[in-house]
Amino acid sequence: MKSSNFGYIPALDHLRGFAALLVLFFHGSHFIFHKIEYGTPYDPANWPLAQNPFSALVIEGHTAVSLFFVLSGFVFTVGSLEKRLRFVGFFRNRFLRTYPLFLFVLALGVFFYRENFNVLGILQSILFLANSETAFNGGAFTFVFWSIAVEWHFYLLFPLLILGVKRYDWKLIPLLIIGFLALRTGLYFAGTDMRDVSYWSILGRIDQFLLGMLAGIFYCRKYQQGRVMDWVGVAGLVGVPFLLMGFNHLGGGGVNNYLWIFWPTIEATAWAVFLLGYLSLARHYNRQVGKMLVALGAVSYSIYLLHYVVLDFFMQRDWDTVILLGNALGTGVLNTAIFVMPPVIMVSALTYWGIERPFLRRRQKYVKSS
């Protein structure tokens, strides 16, 4: 996705597309797995156990949200580190990027779930509080709205964070990360639900944005494409699935204990390292592969907001288990790939061209040379 605020980096679109599809496969495999194995909806208490790194990547596919947040911190930092940020322009561009499709999907949720309508819930959803329990519940339409709220919490903090970095340099970011680790540790010993804090809120997710910012600072000041960074990308490509497998065997996303104090920081560190390596690796793709990955990245926001709407439509009609394998998780992955993913991409292409793109073209430059 091209921006007027810094040079276009196609590899970022590759990663956005990958993250969006990973979320689709995470939800598809889990819901189909639970349907086959337990005959019940998704339940974290019955979290699948990964048999290999690939299955760990799918089972713990919620990690794609961490990748999205790392990308956000990286992109905004690269765009504004050596420049002067115009706050009004920054927020205007963020509205144009996120809210047209967000409001469209919210309107669909209100239409199909009129019984859940309440003014306070709608206002909370619109005013960056969609991750609160009392926000409007539009079923499948608002299923992933919580993360848009967390993303906006970072947008509101970013101008202050980038000003702090410009004044105190990169050393501010590790200090902030340590501070939030200490805060979450205190909350844990105070009896707080750590998964709720670390997964659903900015208090857990802030490390992921900050590590993206740290990667952005490194990219602006020290980064060089080449063999060394290629190997960093390969190490990340191998290391992330193995890290997720280790997390899965400790309970993974289904566990709710002290692991959630540290896990957001650990997974974001792995993604930040992989991101820097991938920016070098991506230059080896041939032109057609690069174009396909860029096109997928362009519609990634639509994929993310709409994938569960399509998945839910298929699940309610039992079109999600057309092909049955001996393995429930494999059945989920296969049916998601063959029957759910194609319509998700097609619907997302329509909403991108019909809703997102007209507003994206109205974005303006929000940085000036220092």
N, C-alpha and C positions, 0 to 999 in steps of 0.2 A: 504494500500500500504506500503510494508515494506521498511525501509530505513536502510542503514548501519551506519547512524549518530546518531540514538537514538533508544531505545527499541520500538518495534512495539506496537502500540495502536490500536487494531481493531476498537474501537468505532469511531475513526476519519474517517475510511472508510465508516462506517454507515452514518455519517453525510454528507460526500461527495456525496454518492449515493442519499440521500434524497434531497440535494440541487440541484443536476442535474435534478432529476425528477420534482422538484418544478418549475424549470425554464421551463421545457417542458409543464407542466400544465398551467403555467402563460401565455405562448405564445399561446398554443392551445385554452384555454378558451377565451382569449381576441379576437383573430382573428375570432373564430367561433361566438362569441357573436356579434361582430360588423357586421359580414356577415349577421346574421339573423335579428338583430335589425335595422340596418341602410343600409344594402346593400352596404357598403363601406369598404375599408380596415381599419385597426386599426387607431384610432384617439383618442389621449389623452383628447380631448375636450368632448368626450362621455364616460368618465370613469365610469364603473359600480359601483353601490352602494352595499356594502356588507350587507346581511341580518342576518348574524351570523358569529362567529369567524372562522369557517371553510371556508366559502366563502371569508372572508377577507384574509385568508392565500393564497388562490388561486389568487384572484384579485390583491393582492399586492405581488405576487410571485416573483417579481423582487428583493425582499429582500434576496432571495437565493444567489445573487451575494455578498451581504454583508456578509453572512455566509461563503462563499468561501474565502473572503478576511480575515475574522477573523481567519479562519482555517490556512491560510498561515502564518499570523503573529505568531500564536500559535506554529505551527510545527517548524518553523525555530528557534524560541526562545528556545523551549525545547531542540532542537538539538544542540544549540551552546552557551547557556548561561554560562555554567560552563566549556567551552572548548575554544580552540583557533581556529578561523575560517580561513580556507585557501580560500582566495577570488577566486583564479583561479578555484579551485575545485568546489566551490559553484556555480559559473556561468556556468561551464561545465555541472554540473548536471542539472541545470535549463534549459539549452539548450536541453539536452537529454530528459528531461521530457516534454517540451512544444513544441519544434520546429519540430520534425519529422511529427507529425500529422498536425500541423499548416501549414507547407509547402505543405503537400499533399492536404489539403483542399483548400489552396490558389491556387495550380496548377489546381484543378478542377474548381475553380472560373474563372481563366484565360481562361480555355478551353471553358467553357459554356458562358462566357461573354467577348468574344474577342473584342467586340466593345468598351468595357470600358478600354481596356489595355492602360497603359501609364507607362513609366519607372519610373517617379517620384512617381506615386501612388504605384507601386509595392515596390519601395525602402522604402517608408514611412511605408507600411504594415510590411515589414520585419524588419525594424530598429525601432521597438517599438513605432510607431506613427500611428497604425491602428485606433486609436480613433480620428484622425483628419479628417476634412471634405474632404480633398483632397486625402486621402488614396484610394487605389484601391477598387472599388465597384464590388464585385463578387456576388451580389444578395444574395440568401439564404446561399451561401457558406461562405461569410464573415460577416454575420449578427451579430455574437457575437464577432468578432475579437477585438472590442473596449476594451473589458474587459481583453483580453490577453495583450494588450498594457499597461493598467493600472497595471496589475499584474507585468509586467516587470519593470515598473517605481518603484514599491516597491522593486523588487529584486535589482535594482541598488542602492537604498537607504539603504537596510537592513544592509550591512556591517558597514556603518557609524552609523546607529541606534543602533546596538548591541554593538559597541564600546562605544557609548555614555552611554548606560545602564550600561555597566561594570564599567565605570568611575564614573557616577553620581547616579547609582542605579535606582530603579523603579520610583523615583520621577520625573525623566526626562520626562517620558511618559505623565503624566497629564499636565505638563507644555507645552509640544508640542501640545497636544490636545487643550488646552486653546488658544495657539497661532494661531492654524488653525481656531478655531471658531472665533477669533477676525478678522483674515484675511477674512474669508467668510462674516462676518458682514460688514466689510469695502467694500468689493466688492458689497454687496447688496445695500448699500447706494450710491455706485457709479453708480448704474443702471445696473449692470451685470445680465445676465440671470442666476439665481441661480440654476435652474434645470440642465442646461448645465454644470455648474461648479461642482455641488455636485454629480450629477449622472454619468457623463461621464469622469471625470478627477480625477487625483490623489489628487488634492486640496480638493475635497470632500471625496474621498475614503480613504485618508491617516489615518483618525481617526479609521477606521475599522481594518486596519493592526495594528495600535498602540494598540488598545484594545485587539486584539489577542495576541500581544506581552505581554501585561500586564497580561492577563490570563495565558500565558506561564510561566511568572515569578512566579506567585502564585502557579502554578502547580509544579514547580521545588522546591519551598521552603516551602510551607505550606500545600499542598494538601494531603488529606486523604480520601480514599473511605470510605463510611459508610452511616449510616442512614441520617445524616445531609445533605450530598451532594446528596443523593437520593431525599430528599425533595426539594433541590435547583433545581434539574432536573425536578421534577414534577411542581414546580412553574414556571420554564421557559417554560415547555410544555404548560401550561395553559396561562401563561402571554403573550407570543409572539403573539398568534392569537388575543387576546383581544387588545394588543397594536396596532397591524396592523388594527384592526377594528376601533379603535379610529382615527388612521391616515387616514384611508379610508373615514371616515365621515367628516374629515376636508378637503377633496379633494383628498387625496391619491396621487398616482403617476401622476394623471392628473393635479394637481395644480402646479403653478409656482410662489411661493411667498417666504416670509421669512422662512416658515417651512423648506425649504431646507438648511438653515444655520445650523440647529440643527439636522434634521432628520437622517443623516448618523451616527452621534454620538449616538443618542438614540437607533436606531435599532441595532447597533453594540454592545452596552452595553448589550442589552437584549440577543443577540446571544452569547456573551462571557459568561454571567452567565449561560445560558442554556447549553453551551458546557461543562463547568466545572461540572455541575450537571449530564449531560448525560454520561460523562466518568465513573461515579459511577453507574448510572442506568443500563448501558449496561451489567454489569456483571450478571444481573439476566436473560438474554436471555438463552434459551437452545442452545445447540451446533449447531443444524441445522439452526435455525433462524439466529444465528450469522454468519454462513458460507454464507448464502444467502445474508445478508447485506454487508458482506465483498466483495463478488463477484460483487455486484452492485457498490460498491465504487471503485473497481478496474477499471471498465469501465466508471466511471463518467466523465472523461475528454472527452472521445469519445462521450458520450451522450450529453455533453454540446456543443461541437463543431458541432455535426451532427444532433441534434434533429430538428433544424429548416429546414434543407435540406429535411428531411423526411416529416415534417409537411407541407412544401410548396408544395411538390410533391402531397400530398393528397388533399390539398386545391384547387390546380389547376384543379383537376379532380372531385371535389365535393364529395370526399370520406370522408370528414370530418363531414358530416351531414347525415350519413346513418340512424341514429336513432334520431328522433325528439321528444323532450319533450316539455312540456308547458313552460319551463323556458329556455331562451337562454343560460345563463351561465351554467346551469345543462347539457344542450345539449353539450356544449363545453367540459365540464369535462368528461362526459360519452364517447363521441366519441374519445376523446384523449386517455382515458384509454383503450378502447376496440380495436380501430383500429390503432392508431398512436404509442402508447407506445411499443407494442410488436416488430414491425419492427425496431423501434429506438434502442431497447436493442439488437436485433440480429445484426444489422449493426454495432453497437458500439462494440459488442464482437468480430466481425471480424476485425475491425480496431485496437482494442486493441492487439489482438494476432498477427496480421500481420504487424502492423506498430509501435505501442507504445512499446510493450514488448521487442522486440529485442534491442531497444535503452535503455530502462530502465535497462536492465541487464548489460549495460556498465557503469552505474553510479558507482562512487567510493566514498570512505569516504573523506569528506572535513573538518573534525574537528580533532583536536588533544587535548590531555589532557593539561589543563593549567599548 
